[in-house]
Amino acid sequence: MTVVRVKGFQIFPDRHGRMRCYHRKTRQVVDLGKAPLGSAEFFAECARISALAVAVTPKPGTLGKLIETYRAHAAFHDLAPQTQSDYQKIFDYLKPIADTALARFNRPLVVRVRDKAAETKGRRFGNYVKAVLSLLFAWGSERGHLAGNPATGIKDIRRKKGAPDRNRPWSDEERHAVLDAAPAHMAPALAVMMFTGLGPKDALTLPRNFYRAGEIATRRAKTGEPVFWPVPSPLAAILDTAPQHSATTLCASSAGTPWTLSGFRASWRPIRMKLEEAGAIGPGLTLYGLRHTVAVILREIGHDERTIADALGQKTIEMARHYARGADLRPKMRGVVQSFDAEVNKRRTGVVKPGN
């Protein structure tokens, strides 16, 4: 096999064995379908991208230069690939203001950038732009690129009162209805999400050898955090009776090949719509909502936020708290208050008022 190297470009096979190529500095992807590797079209496309990179070299002391410096640092390269990709989407969005001098950034400007992003791409995206800017400015201020972090203390845009949750937890009835309606080749993937809390991407790409002796051991693609789940009996039953296939992943499509996220969503959509029309599930059901479902169930049965974070592969408890929001704590709190009542009205009262 001929090895092709081009200065400034990374050329590598992805996990499916397909060759990929992108410009290291700008992250611009070379479409190898239109410009096959090693062809004249390929080298012409590399030259075009390299020329554009030179033309858009950011000026010192600007937001663009800070982004470039951060992306070249180990702080960025040590992030999980998915996190790098998520940050890059924000950096791409910020390109129109890349020439803005760092000295111009203050809290009102950051708020305007956040609000503009929210107006054009939604509240969650606007908040994420603010979060990435805050991380970037904190990194830059520690290294003397700017005097301080102008995004410090800026709050997220709050969700409108009464607005439905983006990825609400599934009810018990909805989980059973979906599993009953799911084709045999889709049930394993749905069950993995449902009974382990793995997100759609992690569940669909889970290697089959990561499920051994009734246990799943993996790492989240986004955070790199370990996830260990002794498989619950309902999931074990579904995996044991799943259609046989030769894919390298635990779950496979009807053709016996690894699922793509877009392919699974396309197969899931008509099932969801049919169940909605029949009244078997409520509106707004999402695959990622199953991750929230696991967190809510763990919270309702009394597990603390650190345990929930460990179960979901989260580094901090903040996201675990977010996922577990909406848990029905009434059964737990009835028991808590019953024990509290016994403590204050019996044992402690007896100490304060002897003879009662």
GIBELWO-V985239 format. One record per helix or strand. SS is the DSSP state (a for helix, b for strand). FROM is the first residue (numbers start at 1). LEN is the number of residues. If there is no record, write none. Layout:
((SS	FROM	LEN) (SS	FROM	LEN))
//
This chain:
((b	9	5) (b	19	5) (b	29	1) (a	40	16) (b	62	1) (a	63	9) (a	74	4) (a	81	17) (b	101	1) (a	102	3) (a	107	15) (a	123	20) (a	172	10) (a	184	13) (a	200	5) (b	207	1) (a	208	3) (b	211	2) (b	215	5) (b	226	5) (a	233	8) (b	249	1) (b	252	1) (b	258	1) (a	261	17) (a	289	12) (a	305	8) (a	317	7) (a	330	23))
//
